[in-house]
Amino acid sequence: MDIIHAIILGVIQGLTEFLPVSSSGHLAVTQILMGFGKSELVLDVCLHTGTLIAILIVFRNDIIDILKSVTRLPQTLEQLKHREKVTGSIWLVVLIICGSIITIIIGLFGERLFIDLFSSIRAVGICFLITGSILWMTKYVNRPVGRTIENMRIRDALTIGFVQGLAIAPGISRSGTTISTALLLGLDRELAARYSFLLFIPAVAGATLLELRHWETSSFSAIAIVSGTISAFLVGYAALKILLNIIERGTFHYFSYYCWVLGASVLIYSFFFQPSLPLK
């Protein structure tokens, strides 16, 4: 049964990590409804690693360009100091660093607060409703073309990084809120998605490394963990490709209906059962 358990969580992780419907919220609700109980650290880390590999493959060209640009970072900082314009991949590096810094600050100082505030299934239901409302706002972003990377500003990166930090709360979708915020800030659809997912890489990598401090023996067998990781990777890869196509078509806001229905359903359930969520 532990193999089936791991695969189910892997599929949910892969499907909801990138689709704007909150993976943490879905995993929390699934654990309650299916009686899985508290999620184990080892499995959590491996599932996130599976989705991380998916995003590294999809955005491999951007990542290669970024790695090449890192060597020019000292010169770039000097250019910024003298208010000279910076463009291209190196400017994307600067924006990712800025967005990551604010996310790290919120993650380090706000995680305990978020976990305490959002420790019930009712709160998760409310967060799903909030995510749906944010997604719905993108319906009114009708521009076919927005600002490109050359016109993206540091304050845009800080705003998106701040929103990503708030997505610690179960039920608040990281991809949904960051992409929606980018679109509302006037960024091009392709850039909104690309920046959101590239910003995801240092965030999830950093969170995973922090979790490794509490590494413990798992009750899951090695084959179960591998199976869950593979399912998270395969489903995550497919979900990411589908989402990029949806964003390009301008139908991102359709996910709001799903979040609203799910949020309302979770709230109705909570009024009858009111269980606590084993988030930690």
Stockholm file with secondary structure:
# STOCKHOLM 1.0

chainA/1-280         MDIIHAIILGVIQGLTEFLPVSSSGHLAVTQILMGFGKSELVLDVCLHTGTLIAILIVFRNDIIDILKSVTRLPQTLEQLKHREKVTGSIWLVVLIICGSIITIIIGLFGERLFIDLFSSIRAVGICFLITGSILWMTKYVNRPVGRTIENMRIRDALTIGFVQGLAIAPGISRSGTTISTALLLGLDRELAARYSFLLFIPAVAGATLLELRHWETSSFSAIAIVSGTISAFLVGYAALKILLNIIERGTFHYFSYYCWVLGASVLIYSFFFQPSLPLK
#=GR chainA/1-280 SS CHHHHHHHHHHHHHHHHHTTTCHHHHHHHHHHHTTCCSCCHHHHHHHHHHHHHHHHHHTHHHHHHHHHHHTTHHHHHHHHHTTCCCCHHHHHHHHHHHHHHHHHHHHHHHHHHHHHHTCBHHHHHHHHHHHHHHHHHGGGCCCSSCBCGGGCCHHHHHHHHHHHHHTTSTTSCHHHHHHHHHHHTTBCHHHHHHHHHHHHHHHHHHHHHHHGGGCCCCSSCHHHHHHHHHHHHHHHHHHHHHHHHHHHHTCGGGHHHHHHHHHHHHHHHHHHHCCBCCCC
#=GC SS_cons         CHHHHHHHHHHHHHHHHHTTTCHHHHHHHHHHHTTCCSCCHHHHHHHHHHHHHHHHHHTHHHHHHHHHHHTTHHHHHHHHHTTCCCCHHHHHHHHHHHHHHHHHHHHHHHHHHHHHHTCBHHHHHHHHHHHHHHHHHGGGCCCSSCBCGGGCCHHHHHHHHHHHHHTTSTTSCHHHHHHHHHHHTTBCHHHHHHHHHHHHHHHHHHHHHHHGGGCCCCSSCHHHHHHHHHHHHHHHHHHHHHHHHHHHHTCGGGHHHHHHHHHHHHHHHHHHHCCBCCCC
//
